[in-house]
Amino acid sequence: MRILSSGVYAACCCAVGMLWSCSESSSNDISAPESNLSSSDYQESSGAGEPSNTESPNSSSGNSSEHAEELSSAGSNSSAVNSGTSSTDKASSSSNRFHRNSSSSDNSGKSSAAQTNSSSSGNFTYISPANFADTVNGTVFNMVYVAGGNYTRGCDNCAEQDKIYESPSHKVTVSDYHIAPTEVTIGQWNAVMGGKKSAWESDKAPKIGVSWFDANNFACKLSQQTGHQYRLLTDGEWEFAARGGKDGVSDKFKFSGSNNVDDVAWYSENSGGKAHDVATKKPNKLGLYDMSGNSWEWVYDWLVAYTSGDKVNPVQLTGSGNKTRRGGSYGEPAEFARVSRRAIRSRDGAADMGFRLGMSAQLPPGMVSPCEAANPSAATCQGDKNRDCRLITAADEAWISDDYTVVIDENGVAAVSGFPNVSGQWYTLNNRSFNVVTKSGTKTYAYYVFSEDELTMISDDGIPYRLYRRASSESKNKVNLPTVSNPKTLQQLLAAVEPERLVSDEQIAHPDTSVRDPRIAAASGYTWFFDGRCCGGNHKYRFHLDKNGDAEFVVMDYDDTHHENILAKGRWFTVGNIGLHIIFNGKYYNYLYTAGERSMSFSEYMPAGPIFCHISFQSYERGDFRIFNKTLFDDKIKRPRGFNGEKPVYEAGDYQWGS
C-alpha cells in the first residue's frame, strides 16, 4: 500500500464534553447534488479570490502605532524569522504514511536570532517589541504588542453549566506576542481575499460567518502578502489579552475592560440583532476592542476541560471534535461575553463567528502553520476497496484519543479499545463502515476520515470515537492485535455480509430514494431525541424520520434566547444501512448512521433502549456525531416528552421556528 495523492479538505466536527457531540449551529445549509453521493469524503476549494486593489483603508487602530515603512524593508525591528511549523512529521515504515508527533520543542515567544522555518509557505519575520502595522491593498492591519506574563485562567465561581469548560482555574504563563486591536473587518477581509462588500455592509464591521478553516486561510494569505507570520491566537493568549495583559489582570473585570457590559460590548440586549462597526465601544487596558461581544472569535485550541496544573504557553492540540470560540457576540446574552467564557464550535463555524489575528516569534508548541491548518490533507492510497488503506496503522502507530485506541493492521486484523475491547478480522464497505468480525459476531462502526491523522468513528451501540494518528507509545489504553486461528479470506468475510448492506458504486451515485431502513423509522408516538445537557452542551436535538418518508432535524436551545431551528427537512432514504440522506429541492443533507440498543441506562439523558447515531458528512458540520434515544413524542405540540413520558421537554409556545 502506498500514498498516491492528497486532497484539500475543509473537514469539520463537533462534539460536546469528553464523549458525545452536540453542535451549536443553527445553520440549515444544504448542498451537494445527487451525483456526489458516491463517497463520504469530499474535496472543497478555499474559494479565495485574488486580492483586490480597490478597497479603501480601514485602520481601526486602537492604541497601535504604524511602522509600515520599517516593515516593508524588514527594518531594525525584525528580530526573528518565524518557524513555519513546530510539529514533527515522521514516516511510518510499513505503510509509507505520515503521522504528526504531538510533542514539540519549547516555545518562549521571544527571540533575537533567526529561526529555521520549515513551512512551505515561506520565511516570515517577526517585529518585537513595538506596535506595528502592515498595509495590504491600501488597507491597514494594526498589531498591538503584548508583553508576556502570567494570570489565573478560568472561573471557579461561574454558573454550574459553565464550569465544565471554565474550571478548575489555574495559572497560565504566556510569552510575548502581538494581537490585532479589533476583530478582522469586512474591509480587511476583502483586501486580502479579493471579495467585495454588499451594499448593506460596512467595511468596519467584523467579518462573520467564517469557519475555522477560513480564518486560518486568511492568516495564511495575509502572511504570504506581508512576510509576517499571522495566525490565530491560542486560548491562553486570548484570555490574557482580554483581561488586559499583565497590567490589567489585577482589575479582575468580568468583561474585557469593564464590569459594565454596556461599556465594552455589543450583545443581545443592545445590538439590535446585528454586528456593529468595530472599536465603537470602549477598549480594555491594552487598547483592544470588542473582546467582549460583537462577534465570536476563533482561537486555535480544541475545546477540552481544563486541568489544575500550572501551564506555560499551553495549546490544546487534540479534542473531542470542537474548536474553542471566545468573547460572545451581538446575538448572545451578556454572560457569554465574560472574559473566561468558552463555548464549543464545530470548525464549520456559524453566522456570528469572526476572528482576531495574532503573531509571535515562533508558533506556539505543536501549532501548525495557518496554511497547513486551513488545508489539511486526506491521503488517497492504493489497496483493496474493501480494506480502506487510509485506516491502516503502521507497527509504531495507533489511532488514539483520551479514552480509546484503535489499531488496524494491513494484514487484516484490528483491535478497538472500548466496553469491552473488540478484536478480529476487519473489512470496510464503500469507505463508510468499518467492520470487525469477532468470535461472537460483527461489530460495525460508521467512520469519516478527515485527514491523514484525524478520524471519527461511531459504533452501533453509540460509542463515539474522535481519533488521531499518533505514535502507539502515546496511547493510554493499550490494545493488542489478535492472533486469528483459521482466518477467513476477505472474500469469505464479504460473502457473509447481509445483502442490504452490499451496495455498488452505481447504487450510491444513483440511489433508490424509496429505500428506508426500518430500524431508524420512528415508531408511532415516538421520535429520536438527544439531550445535549448530558455532556455540557447547550442544546437538545430531535431527529424525526417518519415512516412515510418525511424527515425533520431540529435543534432546541437551553438558554434564554429561545430558538428552535430546523437543521434539515425533506424526504429521507437510506443506502446500504449506513448512509442516511435527506433530499430537499434536489439537494442533500447527508449522514452516516448506525442503529442499535443501549443495554443499560447510564443517566437520565442516556437511558437503555433503542438508539440511533449519526455522523454528518459533506454538508452541515462534517464529522459531527450525535446519539439519539427513542423518546415519546406529542405530535399535537411537536415536542418530545421527558424520558418518563409525563411532561413535554418544553411547553408549547416556548420556541420560535427559525431557519
Solvent accessible surface area in square Angstrom, and as a share of the most:
residue,aa,sasa,rsa
1,M,61,0.27
2,R,124,0.45
3,I,39,0.20
4,L,93,0.46
5,S,61,0.40
6,S,65,0.42
7,G,6,0.06
8,V,69,0.40
9,Y,9,0.03
10,A,17,0.13
11,A,1,0.01
12,C,0,0.00
13,C,0,0.00
14,C,0,0.00
15,A,1,0.01
16,V,0,0.00
17,G,8,0.08
18,M,91,0.41
19,L,43,0.22
20,W,28,0.10
21,S,0,0.00
22,C,0,0.00
23,S,0,0.00
24,E,18,0.08
25,S,2,0.01
26,S,54,0.35
27,S,46,0.30
28,N,62,0.32
29,D,70,0.36
30,I,42,0.21
31,S,39,0.25
32,A,12,0.09
33,P,73,0.46
34,E,61,0.27
35,S,71,0.46
36,N,59,0.30
37,L,1,0.00
38,S,54,0.35
39,S,32,0.21
40,S,1,0.00
41,D,23,0.12
42,Y,31,0.12
43,Q,134,0.60
44,E,77,0.35
45,S,92,0.59
46,S,60,0.39
47,G,70,0.67
48,A,32,0.25
49,G,39,0.38
50,E,147,0.66
51,P,46,0.29
52,S,17,0.11
53,N,125,0.64
54,T,114,0.66
55,E,27,0.12
56,S,66,0.43
57,P,92,0.58
58,N,3,0.01
59,S,49,0.31
60,S,16,0.10
61,S,42,0.27
62,G,24,0.23
63,N,98,0.50
64,S,14,0.09
65,S,52,0.34
66,E,98,0.44
67,H,46,0.20
68,A,34,0.26
69,E,150,0.67
70,E,65,0.29
71,L,10,0.05
72,S,98,0.63
73,S,85,0.55
74,A,56,0.44
75,G,24,0.23
76,S,115,0.74
77,N,34,0.17
78,S,31,0.20
79,S,37,0.24
80,A,4,0.03
81,V,39,0.22
82,N,2,0.01
83,S,16,0.10
84,G,0,0.00
85,T,28,0.16
86,S,22,0.14
87,S,18,0.12
88,T,74,0.43
89,D,89,0.46
90,K,80,0.34
91,A,64,0.50
92,S,1,0.01
93,S,113,0.73
94,S,71,0.46
95,S,1,0.01
96,N,75,0.39
97,R,3,0.01
98,F,92,0.38
99,H,3,0.01
100,R,59,0.21
101,N,39,0.20
102,S,35,0.23
103,S,68,0.44
104,S,39,0.25
105,S,83,0.54
106,D,115,0.60
107,N,8,0.04
108,S,52,0.34
109,G,2,0.02
110,K,125,0.53
111,S,25,0.16
112,S,107,0.69
113,A,62,0.48
114,A,86,0.67
115,Q,46,0.20
116,T,123,0.72
117,N,23,0.12
118,S,80,0.52
119,S,17,0.11
120,S,124,0.80
121,S,20,0.13
122,G,32,0.30
123,N,113,0.58
124,F,4,0.02
125,T,33,0.19
126,Y,2,0.01
127,I,1,0.00
128,S,28,0.18
129,P,82,0.52
130,A,32,0.25
131,N,35,0.18
132,F,0,0.00
133,A,1,0.00
134,D,9,0.05
135,T,71,0.41
136,V,10,0.06
137,N,42,0.22
138,G,32,0.31
139,T,0,0.00
140,V,16,0.09
141,F,3,0.01
142,N,5,0.02
143,M,1,0.00
144,V,6,0.03
145,Y,48,0.18
146,V,1,0.00
147,A,29,0.22
148,G,20,0.19
149,G,17,0.16
150,N,76,0.39
151,Y,10,0.04
152,T,79,0.46
153,R,11,0.04
154,G,8,0.07
155,C,19,0.11
156,D,78,0.40
157,N,140,0.72
158,C,16,0.10
159,A,44,0.34
160,E,133,0.60
161,Q,120,0.53
162,D,15,0.08
163,K,62,0.26
164,I,62,0.32
165,Y,16,0.06
166,E,1,0.00
167,S,23,0.15
168,P,53,0.34
169,S,32,0.20
170,H,8,0.03
171,K,92,0.39
172,V,0,0.00
173,T,44,0.25
174,V,4,0.02
175,S,20,0.13
176,D,14,0.07
177,Y,0,0.00
178,H,0,0.00
179,I,0,0.00
180,A,8,0.07
181,P,3,0.02
182,T,5,0.03
183,E,0,0.00
184,V,2,0.01
185,T,0,0.00
186,I,14,0.07
187,G,1,0.01
188,Q,12,0.05
189,W,32,0.11
190,N,6,0.03
191,A,0,0.00
192,V,1,0.00
193,M,13,0.06
194,G,25,0.24
195,G,27,0.26
196,K,174,0.74
197,K,87,0.37
198,S,36,0.23
199,A,103,0.80
200,W,214,0.75
201,E,57,0.25
202,S,42,0.27
203,D,27,0.14
204,K,98,0.41
205,A,13,0.10
206,P,1,0.01
207,K,52,0.22
208,I,52,0.27
209,G,47,0.45
210,V,2,0.01
211,S,15,0.10
212,W,11,0.04
213,F,10,0.04
214,D,49,0.25
215,A,0,0.00
216,N,2,0.01
217,N,12,0.06
218,F,0,0.00
219,A,0,0.00
220,C,9,0.05
221,K,51,0.21
222,L,0,0.00
223,S,0,0.00
224,Q,99,0.44
225,Q,74,0.33
226,T,28,0.16
227,G,27,0.26
228,H,3,0.02
229,Q,1,0.00
230,Y,0,0.00
231,R,2,0.01
232,L,1,0.00
233,L,1,0.00
234,T,4,0.02
235,D,1,0.00
236,G,0,0.00
237,E,13,0.06
238,W,1,0.00
239,E,0,0.00
240,F,0,0.00
241,A,0,0.00
242,A,0,0.00
243,R,45,0.16
244,G,2,0.02
245,G,0,0.00
246,K,114,0.48
247,D,101,0.52
248,G,2,0.02
249,V,33,0.19
250,S,88,0.57
251,D,51,0.26
252,K,162,0.69
253,F,70,0.29
254,K,90,0.38
255,F,10,0.04
256,S,5,0.03
257,G,22,0.21
258,S,14,0.09
259,N,97,0.50
260,N,76,0.39
261,V,16,0.09
262,D,63,0.33
263,D,46,0.24
264,V,3,0.02
265,A,0,0.00
266,W,40,0.14
267,Y,16,0.06
268,S,42,0.27
269,E,141,0.63
270,N,44,0.22
271,S,2,0.02
272,G,73,0.70
273,G,56,0.54
274,K,124,0.53
275,A,22,0.17
276,H,41,0.18
277,D,48,0.25
278,V,7,0.04
279,A,35,0.27
280,T,77,0.45
281,K,39,0.16
282,K,126,0.53
283,P,50,0.31
284,N,10,0.05
285,K,117,0.50
286,L,35,0.18
287,G,0,0.00
288,L,2,0.01
289,Y,33,0.13
290,D,3,0.02
291,M,2,0.01
292,S,1,0.01
293,G,0,0.00
294,N,0,0.00
295,S,1,0.00
296,W,0,0.00
297,E,0,0.00
298,W,1,0.00
299,V,0,0.00
300,Y,15,0.06
301,D,4,0.02
302,W,13,0.04
303,L,7,0.04
304,V,25,0.14
305,A,39,0.30
306,Y,18,0.07
307,T,88,0.51
308,S,78,0.51
309,G,41,0.39
310,D,106,0.55
311,K,43,0.18
312,V,98,0.56
313,N,18,0.09
314,P,23,0.15
315,V,24,0.14
316,Q,65,0.29
317,L,42,0.21
318,T,33,0.19
319,G,12,0.12
320,S,16,0.10
321,G,0,0.00
322,N,3,0.01
323,K,6,0.02
324,T,0,0.00
325,R,8,0.03
326,R,0,0.00
327,G,0,0.00
328,G,1,0.01
329,S,1,0.01
330,Y,31,0.12
331,G,29,0.28
332,E,24,0.11
333,P,23,0.14
334,A,27,0.21
335,E,74,0.33
336,F,20,0.08
337,A,1,0.01
338,R,14,0.05
339,V,6,0.04
340,S,6,0.04
341,R,12,0.04
342,R,11,0.04
343,A,2,0.02
344,I,4,0.02
345,R,0,0.00
346,S,0,0.00
347,R,11,0.04
348,D,45,0.23
349,G,6,0.06
350,A,20,0.15
351,A,77,0.60
352,D,20,0.11
353,M,0,0.00
354,G,0,0.00
355,F,0,0.00
356,R,1,0.00
357,L,3,0.02
358,G,0,0.00
359,M,1,0.00
360,S,4,0.03
361,A,0,0.00
362,Q,35,0.16
363,L,2,0.01
364,P,4,0.03
365,P,30,0.19
366,G,5,0.05
367,M,2,0.01
368,V,13,0.07
369,S,4,0.03
370,P,2,0.01
371,C,21,0.13
372,E,59,0.26
373,A,8,0.06
374,A,5,0.04
375,N,53,0.27
376,P,31,0.19
377,S,36,0.23
378,A,4,0.03
379,A,2,0.02
380,T,66,0.38
381,C,24,0.15
382,Q,96,0.43
383,G,53,0.51
384,D,70,0.36
385,K,137,0.58
386,N,22,0.11
387,R,39,0.14
388,D,10,0.05
389,C,8,0.05
390,R,21,0.08
391,L,0,0.00
392,I,9,0.05
393,T,7,0.04
394,A,6,0.04
395,A,103,0.80
396,D,64,0.33
397,E,3,0.01
398,A,1,0.01
399,W,0,0.00
400,I,15,0.08
401,S,23,0.15
402,D,68,0.35
403,D,60,0.31
404,Y,5,0.02
405,T,3,0.02
406,V,0,0.00
407,V,22,0.13
408,I,0,0.00
409,D,31,0.16
410,E,68,0.30
411,N,134,0.69
412,G,1,0.01
413,V,27,0.15
414,A,0,0.00
415,A,3,0.02
416,V,1,0.00
417,S,6,0.04
418,G,19,0.18
419,F,164,0.68
420,P,110,0.69
421,N,94,0.48
422,V,20,0.11
423,S,45,0.29
424,G,7,0.07
425,Q,18,0.08
426,W,0,0.00
427,Y,5,0.02
428,T,0,0.00
429,L,9,0.04
430,N,28,0.14
431,N,52,0.27
432,R,2,0.01
433,S,2,0.02
434,F,0,0.00
435,N,0,0.00
436,V,0,0.00
437,V,40,0.23
438,T,36,0.21
439,K,217,0.92
440,S,115,0.74
441,G,35,0.34
442,T,63,0.36
443,K,43,0.18
444,T,20,0.12
445,Y,1,0.00
446,A,0,0.00
447,Y,1,0.00
448,Y,1,0.00
449,V,3,0.02
450,F,3,0.01
451,S,8,0.05
452,E,39,0.18
453,D,18,0.09
454,E,14,0.06
455,L,0,0.00
456,T,0,0.00
457,M,0,0.00
458,I,0,0.00
459,S,1,0.01
460,D,36,0.19
461,D,49,0.25
462,G,1,0.01
463,I,29,0.14
464,P,4,0.02
465,Y,7,0.03
466,R,10,0.04
467,L,0,0.00
468,Y,12,0.05
469,R,1,0.00
470,R,20,0.07
471,A,14,0.11
472,S,39,0.25
473,S,95,0.61
474,E,65,0.29
475,S,10,0.06
476,K,152,0.65
477,N,51,0.26
478,K,128,0.54
479,V,22,0.13
480,N,130,0.67
481,L,67,0.33
482,P,35,0.22
483,T,138,0.80
484,V,47,0.27
485,S,93,0.60
486,N,141,0.72
487,P,86,0.54
488,K,107,0.45
489,T,74,0.43
490,L,18,0.09
491,Q,124,0.55
492,Q,99,0.44
493,L,7,0.04
494,L,33,0.16
495,A,87,0.67
496,A,83,0.64
497,V,10,0.06
498,E,82,0.37
499,P,110,0.69
500,E,97,0.44
501,R,31,0.11
502,L,80,0.40
503,V,32,0.19
504,S,52,0.34
505,D,86,0.44
506,E,110,0.49
507,Q,92,0.41
508,I,3,0.01
509,A,17,0.13
510,H,112,0.50
511,P,14,0.09
512,D,88,0.46
513,T,60,0.35
514,S,75,0.49
515,V,73,0.42
516,R,68,0.25
517,D,3,0.02
518,P,115,0.72
519,R,118,0.43
520,I,0,0.00
521,A,16,0.12
522,A,12,0.09
523,A,39,0.30
524,S,107,0.69
525,G,43,0.41
526,Y,71,0.27
527,T,2,0.01
528,W,12,0.04
529,F,4,0.02
530,F,5,0.02
531,D,11,0.06
532,G,0,0.00
533,R,120,0.44
534,C,31,0.19
535,C,14,0.08
536,G,25,0.24
537,G,6,0.06
538,N,29,0.15
539,H,17,0.08
540,K,24,0.10
541,Y,0,0.00
542,R,4,0.01
543,F,0,0.00
544,H,31,0.14
545,L,0,0.00
546,D,44,0.23
547,K,138,0.58
548,N,89,0.46
549,G,0,0.00
550,D,69,0.35
551,A,5,0.04
552,E,28,0.13
553,F,0,0.00
554,V,0,0.00
555,V,3,0.02
556,M,1,0.00
557,D,12,0.06
558,Y,35,0.13
559,D,38,0.20
560,D,97,0.50
561,T,31,0.18
562,H,93,0.41
563,H,67,0.30
564,E,2,0.01
565,N,15,0.08
566,I,36,0.18
567,L,0,0.00
568,A,0,0.00
569,K,94,0.40
570,G,16,0.15
571,R,108,0.39
572,W,1,0.00
573,F,1,0.00
574,T,3,0.01
575,V,11,0.06
576,G,9,0.09
577,N,34,0.17
578,I,13,0.07
579,G,0,0.00
580,L,0,0.00
581,H,0,0.00
582,I,0,0.00
583,I,46,0.23
584,F,83,0.35
585,N,131,0.67
586,G,47,0.45
587,K,107,0.45
588,Y,0,0.00
589,Y,6,0.02
590,N,0,0.00
591,Y,1,0.00
592,L,0,0.00
593,Y,0,0.00
594,T,5,0.03
595,A,12,0.09
596,G,27,0.26
597,E,107,0.48
598,R,14,0.05
599,S,106,0.69
600,M,117,0.52
601,S,62,0.40
602,F,125,0.52
603,S,45,0.29
604,E,125,0.56
605,Y,52,0.20
606,M,24,0.11
607,P,30,0.19
608,A,51,0.39
609,G,14,0.14
610,P,52,0.33
611,I,1,0.01
612,F,0,0.00
613,C,0,0.00
614,H,0,0.00
615,I,0,0.00
616,S,0,0.00
617,F,0,0.00
618,Q,19,0.09
619,S,4,0.02
620,Y,9,0.03
621,E,3,0.01
622,R,14,0.05
623,G,0,0.00
624,D,0,0.00
625,F,2,0.01
626,R,0,0.00
627,I,3,0.02
628,F,0,0.00
629,N,3,0.02
630,K,75,0.32
631,T,4,0.02
632,L,68,0.34
633,F,20,0.08
634,D,26,0.14
635,D,91,0.47
636,K,192,0.81
637,I,52,0.26
638,K,91,0.39
639,R,12,0.05
640,P,0,0.00
641,R,61,0.22
642,G,23,0.22
643,F,73,0.31
644,N,109,0.56
645,G,19,0.18
646,E,125,0.56
647,K,146,0.62
648,P,24,0.15
649,V,28,0.16
650,Y,41,0.15
651,E,108,0.48
652,A,58,0.45
653,G,72,0.69
654,D,59,0.31
655,Y,23,0.09
656,Q,109,0.48
657,W,125,0.44
658,G,28,0.27
659,S,95,0.61
